[in-house]
Amino acid sequence: MTGKFDTSSGTQWLTIPENVNPRVLATREGYDLWSEIYDSEQNPLILLEEPEVKFQLGNVHGLSVADVGCGTGRHAIRLAREGAKVTALDFSSGMMGRAKEKAVGCSVDFVMHDLRMPLPIPDRSMDRVISCLVIDHFHAAQLPTLFRELGRICRQDGFILISVMHPAMLLRGVQARFADPRTGVEIRPKASTNLVSDYVIAAQIANLPFLALSEHTMDVGIAAKAERAQKYIGWPVLLMMKLAPQGVSNI
Ligand SMILES: C[S@@+](CC[C@H](N)C(=O)[O-])C[C@H]1O[C@@H](n2cnc3c(N)ncnc32)[C@H](O)[C@@H]1O
């Protein structure tokens, strides 16, 4: 068994890579390529995450929702069909192109945008702000700025819901990845090795109080649907954060 120490977050920890030779692409380029198969994969992380997001958001009818890093519109389109007024941002034309194709008959305001820039959404205009499986593509040092933006656009009585691959997956050498359908080579859109503490500290710096923080392990039911998840049964694979906007106490 081989391993390496990663020091990018200032912490030394041993990783045990499952594949020592993935091809790492710039994040946007990676997702443009992934968009071709993103919706057709039986992605176990998504199978685990989707019901959690639905549960946490509850009834969205009549609410304004920002989907920050919407990808192929997995959440944005469902929420719009349930009566939410959705603004969906992403910088991958491949991912957003798929989302637009699927969004026939429902109105989603799709905006091409690099989330490293200030969000093109007015202050306190959104009842719900979601960012699902996106923020692991941000370095720890970039997170507080993004979190501040999420808080800025969220109404005082609203909340922010964030999901991310659990940092414990880094211990297995796993980051966002897919197999290139043409070559079978594992492709990784560039991601960061953030720890749980990086996310917690970013929320604290951005002055976003935690309403909930939960860690989810892979379960047998999902692993039965997605063979590749078998080896993660019982392992933390998903981290969810529910945050209040700035200036709201969580007590
Ligand atoms: C794993 S996908 C998740 C998509 C969708 N939220 C979902 O859960 O299915 C990550 C998305 O984040 C987007 N993304 C990553 N970094 C970004 C950035 N700096 N600006 C805009 N979008 C970004 C990617 O283009 C990709 O669509």
PDBQT file of the ligand as one rigid body, heavy atoms in Angstrom, charges set to zero:
ROOT
HETATM    1  C1  LIG A 301     -20.062  18.332  -9.275  1.00  0.00    +0.000 C 
HETATM    2  S1  LIG A 301     -20.769  19.614 -10.239  1.00  0.00    +0.000 S 
HETATM    3  C2  LIG A 301     -22.238  19.908  -9.307  1.00  0.00    +0.000 C 
HETATM    4  C3  LIG A 301     -23.331  20.478 -10.147  1.00  0.00    +0.000 C 
HETATM    5  C4  LIG A 301     -24.673  20.568  -9.433  1.00  0.00    +0.000 C 
HETATM    6  N1  LIG A 301     -24.638  21.527  -8.342  1.00  0.00    +0.000 N 
HETATM    7  C5  LIG A 301     -25.048  19.213  -8.901  1.00  0.00    +0.000 C 
HETATM    8  O1  LIG A 301     -25.008  19.058  -7.675  1.00  0.00    +0.000 OA
HETATM    9  O2  LIG A 301     -25.340  18.329  -9.697  1.00  0.00    +0.000 OA
HETATM   10  C6  LIG A 301     -19.776  21.041  -9.823  1.00  0.00    +0.000 C 
HETATM   11  C7  LIG A 301     -20.186  22.266 -10.635  1.00  0.00    +0.000 C 
HETATM   12  O3  LIG A 301     -19.505  23.410 -10.092  1.00  0.00    +0.000 OA
HETATM   13  C8  LIG A 301     -19.154  24.247 -11.166  1.00  0.00    +0.000 C 
HETATM   14  N2  LIG A 301     -18.055  25.121 -10.751  1.00  0.00    +0.000 N 
HETATM   15  C9  LIG A 301     -16.901  24.780 -10.138  1.00  0.00    +0.000 A 
HETATM   16  N3  LIG A 301     -16.142  25.881  -9.950  1.00  0.00    +0.000 NA
HETATM   17  C10 LIG A 301     -16.839  26.930 -10.451  1.00  0.00    +0.000 A 
HETATM   18  C11 LIG A 301     -16.588  28.328 -10.554  1.00  0.00    +0.000 A 
HETATM   19  N4  LIG A 301     -15.447  28.879 -10.121  1.00  0.00    +0.000 N 
HETATM   20  N5  LIG A 301     -17.525  29.100 -11.121  1.00  0.00    +0.000 NA
HETATM   21  C12 LIG A 301     -18.685  28.573 -11.587  1.00  0.00    +0.000 A 
HETATM   22  N6  LIG A 301     -18.981  27.255 -11.523  1.00  0.00    +0.000 NA
HETATM   23  C13 LIG A 301     -18.068  26.444 -10.957  1.00  0.00    +0.000 A 
HETATM   24  C14 LIG A 301     -18.750  23.281 -12.269  1.00  0.00    +0.000 C 
HETATM   25  O4  LIG A 301     -18.770  23.879 -13.543  1.00  0.00    +0.000 OA
HETATM   26  C15 LIG A 301     -19.794  22.179 -12.106  1.00  0.00    +0.000 C 
HETATM   27  O5  LIG A 301     -20.923  22.397 -12.911  1.00  0.00    +0.000 OA
ENDROOT
TORSDOF 0
